[in-house]
Amino acid sequence: MSSVLYDAPGPRAKRRNVLLSVVFVLLLALLLWWVWQKMDDKGQLKWALWQPFTTSEAWTTYLLPGLGNTLKAAALAMVIALPLGAVFGIARMSDHAWIRIPAGAVVEFFRAIPVLLLMVFAMEFYVRSTDVGSDERPLYAVVTGLVLYNASVLAEVVRAGILALPKGQTEAAYAIGLRKGQTMTGILLPQAVTVMLPAIVSQLVVIVKDTALGGVMLQFTDLLNARGTLAANYANVIPSFIVVAVVFIVLNLILTTFASWLERRLRRSKRGTGAILGPDIDDINAGEVAGTFATGAGGANP
């Protein structure tokens, strides 16, 4: 069934898609087999290298404390970056130039600097200009770098989400006498949250992954840094990298799954309250089918 977004593939396109899928699966299987053979040749599949991960010592002494620090830094960065990004995103849409221009300059400046460089600058700032202890500096520097970069990115997400709403929403609010601040907080932002949610979640996943930069460069004892200590003690570098990668995959999968559930819940609740949302694909297809039947019925009755 076709929709406004794509045309349904025909018989030839379906055969081509099946063929490409089969070829891709075969190539992926060959790649996995080649990786498996290389690891086996190098002795990386020996049980002695993987056995430490079946004991509690490897997890309670190294990986779980590192995972806790990763989640702590990511949570702090999320809690600070989300409202800060919303403030700057709204400020960029202000009618006052003295608000709009500085906000735009701040967002463009921090969005253009690599997050690792921001972490390094923050580390030097805390060393030279504050009394923060040496044990806490890496955490402060990681959170500061993540907040500055991701708040600027989220500001653009917020601005784009608000601008994506129909202009009639704003015009109707002004027509009933609402001020711009009331329109923004009471009408535009609640609807834009659902539109922005996938992009916001993608950025939150980036925050979780970027905490690893602090472990590599600033000796922040996150999950990746703890992996290095574990690998040094058990001499299992490659297996430790694989296990940590799986932990990151599971962590981000949980985050995206929760976000998908939240988005569906928000859409259902807004439908129940009569709020206007962007159309779903199923709604578009159902409308087309209904229109077809209506046209056919109209044609049958002269």
Secondary structure by P-SEA (a helix, b strand, c coil): ccccccccccaaaaaaaaaaaaaaaaaaaaaaaaaaaaaaaacccccccccccccccccccccaaaaaaaaaaaaaaaaaaaaaaaaaaaaaacccaaaaaaaaaaaaaaaaccaaaaaaaaaaaaaccccccccaaaaaaaaaaaaaaaaaaaaaaaaaaaaaccaaaaaaaaaacccaaaaaaccccccccccaaaaaaaaaaaaaaaaaaaacccccccaaaaaaaaaaacccaaaaaaaaaaaaaaaaaaaaaaaaaaaaaaaaaaaaacccccccaaaaaaaaaaaaaaaaaaaacc
